[in-house]
Amino acid sequence: MHPTILGLALVPLTLIWAMNPVRLLQLAFVAAVFEAGAAMVIGAFGLPTALVPGLMFLTFIVAQYALGMRYSAEASVFWALTPLLALLGYAVLSVVVLPDAFAGTIMVAPQKNDPLQPGFVPLAFSAGNVTQPLYLAMNAVVATATALFMTRPAIPYRSIMSAYLLGGYVVVGLAFWQFASRIAGLPFPTEILYSNPSWAIVEQLVGSVPRIQGPFSEPAGLAFYLSGLCFCCLWLTAHGHQMMHMTWLLALAILAMLLSTSTTGILTLAVGLPLILIFTAARADGQALARLGKTGGVLMLSGLIAVTPVLIMKPALLNAVSSVVDSTLTKSDSDSFSERTGTDLAALDTVTKTYGLGVGWGSFRSSSLIPGLLANAGVFGVVAVLWLGLRTTRLVLRGKAAGRNHTGHLLVDGFSAALCGQFTAALFSAPTIASLAFFLQLGCVIGVSARMSIESDRHASGRVRRSGSLPTTSAKAAAVVAQGSFLR
C-alpha cells in the first residue's frame, strides 16, 4: 500500500478542509476529473481520487447526524432518492441470490476478461459482485449526503459551480497537452494521471490520428465527462448565467471532444445540442434564443479563425480529418462495433432466461447502459432509473416554480443539463455510471430544489402571519416542520 503523487496532493488539502464541507465538495469536483488516477494503491486496487475528499465530506455529514443535527428538507430529499436507494437494496440482494440461482446456466461477459480465456464465461459469483455493489453503495450514500447538505441555507452556489467549471478547464487543458505530446513529443505526466492499476490504459489511433483521452482511461470516458460539461455550459448560457468565460470553455470542450474522435461524444453533441435549441424555442424565450445564437456565432467564428490558418499551413491535415470522418461514419462496419453489439444482445438475452430478475449486480459488463441495467438488475433496474428521473424532475419543477428568483437556480440549471448530457452519453456507450461527479451533481440538484421549495413555504407562511389572517392547515404544517428543524 502506497500513496501516489495525486494522493500526496489531495490528502493534505482534504485534512486542511476537513471541517469545511463546501471546500471538500469543491475539491471532490476537481479531483473527480482524474478518473484514471489513484490517490492510493492497495495491491491491485487503486483508491479513486474523488473518494478522498468524498469520504471526508461523508464523514462530516455523518458526524453532524451523530451530534443531533437535522436538515429541514429531509423528507423531500429521501422522497426523491428512494428509487436510487431501492436500486441499491435490490443490487445487494441480487448478488446474494442470483449468481448462485442461475450459476452455470447463463453465459456472461465478466467485468475483467481473462487473458487466457477471453469472451463469455458461465455465470458464477465473482469479484465484480463485490466491487460493483460497493461502488453503487458509495455513490448512493454520497448523493444522499450531498443532497442533505445542500438543503442548508447560505450555500455558495456560485463557488460550487466554479469548482466544476475549473475541473472542465483542467480536463481540456490535459487533453490538448496530451495531443501535443502525441503529435510533437512534448513530455506528458502519464505515470501521474494513469496511476490506478484497476484501469487498462492503451494508446489508440484512427489512421494516423491519435485518439485523446485526457485524464480518463479511454476516449469514451473523456467524451462522457465533456458531454456533461458542454450541456452545462450551453444551458447556463441560454439562461443568462455568465461566469468563468463559459463560452470559451464550451468551445474548448467541443474541440477536445473532436480530438477524442469518440463516436459516443460526437453522437451526444449531434443529438443533444439541437434538443437544447428546441427546448429553448418551445419556451418562447426570445432572449435565451438570442444568447444561444450569439454563442453559436462566436463558436463558428473562433473555429474558423483557429482552423483555417492551420489547414493553409499544413494541408495534409485534411487527410487526417477525412480519415476520422470516414472512421466515424463507418463505425457500424467495424469489428469493435460488432463485438459491442454482440455483448449488448447477449445482455438483453439474459432477461428472458432469468425471468426479468437479472444475473446479479456486477455479473455482466455490457457495452451500453440499458442492456447493462437489464442484465444486472433485471426489469427493476430500468424501472428504478426511470422512477428516479421522474421524481427528480418533479422536485426540480416544484422547486423552480416556488423559488423563481432563488440564487440556487444556477446550480440546478447547470447540473441538470450536465446530468442529461452524461446520461445521454451513457446510453450510447457506458456499461454503468460510476462517476462520483455524476452523483455529486445529482445530490446538488435534489438538495437545492428541496431547499427552494421549503423556503417558498416559509415565506408564504410568514406573509400570512404578517397579514393578520388565520393560516391554512397546510401553512401551519409547513411552519411546524420549519420550526422543528435543528438547521434553518
C-alpha positions in Angstrom: 0.0 0.0 0.0 1.4 3.4 -1.0 0.1 6.8 -1.9 0.5 8.3 -5.4 1.6 11.8 -6.3 -2.1 12.7 -6.7 -2.8 11.3 -3.3 0.1 13.3 -1.8 -1.5 16.4 -3.1 -5.1 15.5 -2.2 -4.7 14.2 1.3 -3.2 17.3 2.9 -5.9 19.5 1.2 -8.6 17.2 2.5 -7.2 17.3 6.0 -6.9 21.1 6.0 -10.5 21.5 4.9 -11.9 18.6 7.0 -14.2 20.9 8.8 -15.2 22.9 5.7 -17.8 20.8 3.8 -18.1 23.4 0.9 -14.3 23.2 0.2 -14.5 19.4 0.4 -17.3 19.4 -2.2 -15.4 21.7 -4.4 -12.2 19.6 -4.1 -14.3 16.5 -4.9 -15.5 18.0 -8.2 -12.0 18.9 -9.2 -10.4 15.6 -8.1 -13.1 13.6 -9.9 -11.6 14.6 -13.3 -8.6 12.4 -12.6 -10.6 9.3 -13.1 -7.7 7.1 -14.3 -5.6 8.1 -11.4 -5.5 6.8 -7.9 -4.9 8.5 -4.6 -3.5 5.3 -3.0 -2.6 1.9 -4.5 -3.6 -1.1 -2.3 -2.3 -4.2 -4.1 -4.1 -4.3 -7.4 -6.7 -1.8 -6.3 -6.5 1.9 -6.7 -8.5 4.3 -4.5 -10.2 6.8 -6.8 -9.1 10.3 -6.3 -12.5 11.8 -5.8 -13.1 9.4 -2.9 -10.5 11.1 -0.7 -12.5 14.4 -0.2 -15.7 12.5 -0.8 -15.2 10.2 2.2 -14.2 13.2 4.4 -17.3 15.0 3.3 -19.4 12.0 4.1 -17.7 11.7 7.5 -18.6 15.3 8.2 -22.3 14.8 7.5 -22.5 11.5 9.5 -20.8 13.3 12.4 -23.3 16.0 12.3 -26.1 13.5 12.5 -24.5 11.8 15.4 -24.4 15.1 17.2 -28.1 15.6 16.6 -28.1 17.8 13.5 -31.1 17.5 11.3 -31.9 19.1 7.9 -35.0 21.0 7.2 -35.9 19.2 3.9 -35.0 15.7 4.7 -38.4 14.4 3.7 -38.1 15.8 0.1 -34.6 14.5 -0.3 -35.4 10.9 0.8 -38.6 11.0 -1.3 -36.6 11.9 -4.4 -33.8 9.4 -3.7 -36.0 6.5 -2.7 -35.6 4.9 -6.2 -31.8 5.0 -6.0 -31.8 3.5 -2.5 -34.3 0.8 -3.7 -31.9 0.0 -6.6 -29.0 -0.3 -4.1 -31.1 -2.7 -2.0 -32.0 -4.8 -5.0 -28.4 -4.8 -6.1 -27.2 -6.2 -2.7 -30.0 -8.8 -2.7 -29.3 -9.8 -6.3 -25.6 -10.6 -5.7 -26.6 -12.8 -2.7 -29.2 -14.8 -4.6 -29.0 -14.6 -8.4 -25.4 -15.7 -9.3 -26.0 -19.0 -7.4 -29.5 -19.4 -8.6 -28.5 -19.3 -12.3 -24.9 -20.5 -11.9 -23.6 -22.2 -15.0 -26.8 -21.9 -17.0 -26.1 -18.4 -18.4 -23.1 -17.1 -20.2 -22.0 -13.6 -19.1 -19.4 -11.0 -20.1 -17.2 -10.6 -16.9 -16.0 -7.3 -15.5 -12.5 -8.2 -16.4 -11.6 -10.6 -19.2 -9.2 -13.4 -18.5 -6.3 -13.1 -21.0 -6.1 -16.9 -21.3 -9.9 -17.2 -21.8 -11.4 -14.0 -23.3 -15.1 -13.7 -24.1 -18.2 -15.0 -22.3 -17.9 -17.3 -19.3 -20.5 -19.3 -17.3 -22.3 -17.2 -14.6 -20.7 -17.6 -11.2 -20.2 -15.4 -8.2 -17.1 -13.2 -8.9 -15.2 -10.2 -7.6 -17.4 -8.0 -9.7 -20.3 -9.0 -7.4 -18.4 -7.4 -4.6 -16.8 -4.3 -6.1 -19.7 -3.1 -8.2 -22.3 -3.0 -5.4 -19.6 -1.3 -3.2 -19.3 1.4 -5.9 -23.0 1.8 -6.2 -23.4 2.0 -2.4 -20.7 4.7 -2.1 -22.2 6.7 -4.9 -25.7 6.4 -3.5 -24.6 7.4 0.0 -22.6 10.4 -1.3 -25.5 11.6 -3.4 -27.8 11.4 -0.3 -25.3 13.2 1.9 -24.7 15.9 -0.7 -28.5 16.4 -1.2 -29.0 16.8 2.6 -26.1 19.2 2.9 -27.4 21.3 0.0 -30.7 22.0 1.9 -28.7 24.2 4.2 -29.1 28.0 3.9 -26.4 30.3 2.7 -24.7 27.8 0.4 -22.3 29.5 -2.0 -23.8 28.1 -5.2 -21.6 30.1 -7.5 -18.5 28.8 -5.8 -19.5 25.2 -6.2 -20.3 25.7 -9.9 -17.0 27.4 -10.3 -15.2 24.3 -9.0 -17.0 22.2 -11.6 -16.1 24.5 -14.4 -12.5 24.7 -13.1 -12.4 20.9 -13.4 -13.6 21.3 -17.0 -10.7 23.7 -17.7 -8.3 21.1 -16.2 -9.7 18.3 -18.5 -9.5 20.3 -21.7 -6.0 21.5 -20.8 -4.8 18.0 -20.2 -6.5 16.8 -23.4 -4.6 19.5 -25.5 -1.4 18.7 -23.7 -1.7 15.0 -24.5 -2.5 15.8 -28.1 0.7 17.9 -28.3 2.6 15.1 -26.7 1.3 12.5 -29.2 2.0 14.8 -32.1 5.1 16.7 -31.2 6.6 14.6 -28.4 6.1 17.0 -25.5 6.6 15.4 -22.1 3.2 14.3 -20.6 2.7 13.2 -17.0 1.4 9.7 -17.9 2.6 8.0 -14.7 0.8 10.5 -12.6 -2.5 10.6 -14.5 -2.7 6.8 -15.1 -1.7 5.6 -11.7 -4.8 3.4 -11.0 -3.9 -0.3 -11.6 -7.6 -1.1 -11.9 -7.6 0.5 -15.3 -6.0 -0.8 -18.5 -4.6 2.2 -20.4 -3.9 1.9 -24.1 -2.9 4.4 -26.8 -5.2 4.3 -29.8 -5.1 5.7 -33.3 -7.6 6.4 -36.1 -5.4 6.0 -39.1 -2.5 8.3 -38.3 -4.6 10.5 -35.9 -4.0 9.8 -32.2 -7.1 9.4 -30.0 -7.1 11.6 -27.0 -8.4 10.6 -23.6 -7.0 13.2 -21.2 -7.1 12.2 -17.5 -9.5 9.3 -18.3 -8.9 5.7 -19.0 -10.2 5.8 -22.6 -11.6 8.3 -25.1 -15.2 7.3 -24.3 -14.6 8.4 -20.6 -13.4 11.8 -21.8 -16.5 12.0 -24.0 -18.7 11.1 -21.1 -17.3 13.9 -19.0 -17.2 16.5 -21.8 -20.8 15.7 -22.8 -22.0 16.9 -19.3 -19.7 19.9 -19.5 -20.9 21.0 -22.9 -24.6 20.7 -21.9 -23.9 22.6 -18.7 -22.2 25.5 -20.4 -24.7 25.8 -23.2 -27.7 25.6 -20.9 -26.3 28.1 -18.4 -25.6 30.5 -21.3 -29.2 30.1 -22.5 -30.4 31.1 -19.1 -28.2 34.2 -18.9 -25.7 32.9 -16.3 -22.2 34.3 -17.0 -19.1 33.1 -15.2 -15.6 31.9 -15.9 -15.8 32.6 -19.6 -18.2 29.7 -20.3 -18.4 30.4 -24.0 -14.6 29.8 -24.4 -14.8 26.7 -22.2 -17.7 25.4 -24.4 -15.6 25.9 -27.5 -12.5 24.2 -25.9 -14.7 21.3 -24.7 -16.2 20.8 -28.2 -12.7 20.8 -29.7 -11.4 18.4 -27.1 -14.4 16.1 -27.9 -13.5 16.1 -31.6 -9.8 15.4 -30.7 -11.0 12.3 -28.8 -12.6 11.0 -32.0 -15.1 9.3 -29.8 -18.3 8.3 -31.7 -20.1 8.5 -28.4 -19.2 12.1 -27.8 -19.9 13.2 -31.4 -23.3 11.5 -31.3 -24.2 13.0 -28.0 -23.4 16.5 -29.3 -25.2 15.8 -32.6 -28.3 14.7 -30.7 -28.2 16.9 -27.5 -27.3 20.3 -28.8 -30.2 20.6 -31.2 -32.5 19.4 -28.4 -31.4 22.3 -26.2 -32.3 24.7 -29.0 -35.7 23.0 -29.4 -36.4 23.2 -25.7 -35.4 26.8 -25.6 -37.6 27.6 -28.6 -40.5 25.7 -27.1 -40.3 28.1 -24.1 -40.7 31.0 -26.4 -37.8 32.8 -24.7 -36.5 35.2 -27.2 -33.6 36.4 -25.0 -32.4 32.8 -24.5 -32.6 32.1 -28.2 -30.6 35.3 -28.9 -28.0 34.3 -26.4 -27.7 30.9 -27.9 -27.4 32.4 -31.4 -24.7 34.7 -30.3 -22.8 31.8 -28.6 -23.2 29.7 -31.8 -21.8 32.6 -33.9 -18.8 33.0 -31.6 -18.1 29.3 -31.7 -18.2 29.2 -35.5 -16.1 32.3 -35.9 -13.5 31.1 -33.4 -13.4 27.7 -35.1 -12.8 29.3 -38.5 -10.1 31.6 -37.1 -8.3 28.6 -35.3 -8.6 26.0 -38.1 -8.2 27.9 -41.3 -4.6 29.1 -40.8 -3.6 25.6 -39.7 -5.1 23.9 -42.8 -3.4 26.5 -45.0 0.0 25.9 -43.5 -0.4 22.1 -43.3 -2.9 20.9 -46.0 -2.0 17.3 -45.1 -4.2 17.6 -42.0 -7.2 17.4 -44.3 -6.4 13.8 -45.0 -6.3 13.1 -41.3 -9.7 14.9 -40.8 -11.1 12.8 -43.7 -9.9 9.6 -42.1 -11.6 10.5 -38.8 -14.8 11.3 -40.5 -14.7 8.1 -42.5 -14.0 6.1 -39.4 -16.9 7.7 -37.6 -19.4 7.1 -40.5 -18.3 3.5 -41.0 -18.2 2.7 -37.2 -21.1 0.2 -37.6 -19.0 -1.8 -40.0 -16.0 -2.2 -37.6 -15.1 -5.3 -35.6 -15.3 -3.3 -32.3 -18.8 -2.2 -33.1 -19.9 -5.8 -33.9 -18.3 -7.0 -30.7 -20.0 -4.3 -28.6 -23.3 -5.0 -30.3 -22.9 -8.7 -29.6 -22.3 -8.1 -26.0 -25.4 -5.9 -25.6 -27.5 -8.5 -27.4 -26.2 -11.2 -25.0 -27.0 -8.9 -22.1 -30.6 -8.5 -23.4 -30.9 -12.2 -23.9 -30.4 -12.8 -20.1 -33.6 -11.0 -19.3 -35.9 -13.8 -20.5 -33.5 -16.5 -19.2 -33.7 -15.0 -15.7 -37.5 -14.2 -15.8 -36.7 -10.5 -15.7 -34.7 -10.7 -12.4 -31.1 -10.3 -13.9 -27.9 -12.2 -13.2 -26.8 -10.1 -10.2 -25.3 -6.7 -9.9 -21.7 -6.7 -11.3 -22.0 -10.1 -13.1 -22.3 -8.8 -16.6 -20.3 -6.0 -18.2 -22.3 -4.7 -21.2 -21.4 -2.1 -23.7 -24.2 0.4 -23.0 -26.3 1.4 -20.1 -29.8 -0.1 -20.7 -28.6 -3.6 -21.6 -26.3 -3.4 -18.6 -29.2 -2.5 -16.3 -31.4 -5.2 -17.6 -28.7 -7.9 -17.4 -27.5 -7.0 -13.9 -30.7 -5.8 -12.2 -33.4 -7.1 -14.4 -36.5 -5.1 -15.3 -36.5 -3.5 -11.8 -33.2 -1.8 -12.7 -34.6 0.1 -15.6 -37.8 0.9 -13.7 -35.8 2.3 -10.8 -33.8 4.6 -13.1 -36.9 5.9 -14.8 -38.5 6.3 -11.3 -35.5 8.3 -10.1 -35.6 10.5 -13.2 -39.3 11.3 -12.8 -39.1 12.1 -9.1 -36.0 14.3 -9.6 -37.8 16.1 -12.4 -40.9 16.7 -10.3 -38.8 18.1 -7.5 -36.9 20.3 -9.8 -40.0 21.7 -11.4 -41.6 22.3 -8.0 -38.5 24.0 -6.6 -38.1 26.2 -9.7 -41.8 27.2 -9.6 -41.6 28.0 -5.9 -38.4 30.0 -5.9 -38.3 31.9 -9.2 -35.6 34.3 -8.1 -33.6 31.9 -5.9 -29.9 32.0 -6.3 -29.8 28.2 -6.4 -31.1 28.3 -10.0 -27.5 28.5 -11.2 -26.7 25.1 -9.7 -30.0 23.4 -10.6 -29.8 24.6 -14.3 -26.2 23.8 -14.8 -26.1 20.4 -13.1 -29.4 19.3 -14.5 -28.1 19.9 -18.0 -24.8 18.1 -17.1 -26.7 15.1 -15.8 -28.7 14.9 -19.1 -25.5 15.1 -21.2 -23.8 12.4 -19.2 -26.8 10.2 -19.2 -27.2 10.6 -23.0 -23.6 9.6 -23.5 -24.0 6.5 -21.2 -27.0 5.4 -23.3 -24.7 5.2 -26.3 -21.6 3.6 -24.6 -21.2 3.0 -20.9 -21.8 -0.2 -19.0 -22.8 1.7 -15.9 -22.5 5.2 -14.4 -19.8 5.0 -11.7 -18.5 8.6 -11.8 -18.7 10.2 -8.4 -19.1 13.6 -10.0 -22.4 12.4 -11.6 -23.8 11.5 -8.2 -22.5 14.7 -6.6 -24.3 16.7 -9.3 -27.5 14.6 -8.6 -27.3 15.3 -4.9 -26.8 19.1 -5.6 -29.8 19.2 -7.9 -32.1 17.4 -5.5 -30.9 19.3 -2.4 -31.1 22.8 -3.9 -34.5 22.0 -5.4 -35.8 20.8 -2.0 -34.3 24.0 -0.4 -36.1 26.3 -2.8 -39.4 24.5 -2.1 -39.2 24.9 1.7 -38.0 28.5 1.5 -41.1 29.3 -0.5 -43.3 27.6 2.1 -41.7 29.6 4.9 -42.1 32.9 3.1 -45.8 32.1 2.3 -46.5 31.3 6.0 -44.7 34.4 7.1 -46.8 36.6 4.8 -49.9 35.0 6.1 -48.9 35.8 9.7 -48.0 39.4 8.9 -51.3 39.9 7.2 -53.2 39.1 10.4 -55.3 36.4 8.9 -55.5 32.8 10.1 -53.1 30.5 8.3 -54.4 27.5 6.5 -53.8 23.9 7.7 -51.1 23.4 5.1 -49.4 26.6 6.1 -49.5 25.6 9.8 -47.9 22.3 8.9 -45.2 23.9 6.9 -44.4 26.3 9.8 -44.3 23.4 12.3 -41.9 21.5 10.1 -39.7 24.6 9.6 -39.6 25.4 13.3 -39.0 21.8 14.3 -35.7 21.6 12.4 -32.3 22.0 14.1 -30.9 23.7 11.0 -32.5 26.7 9.4 
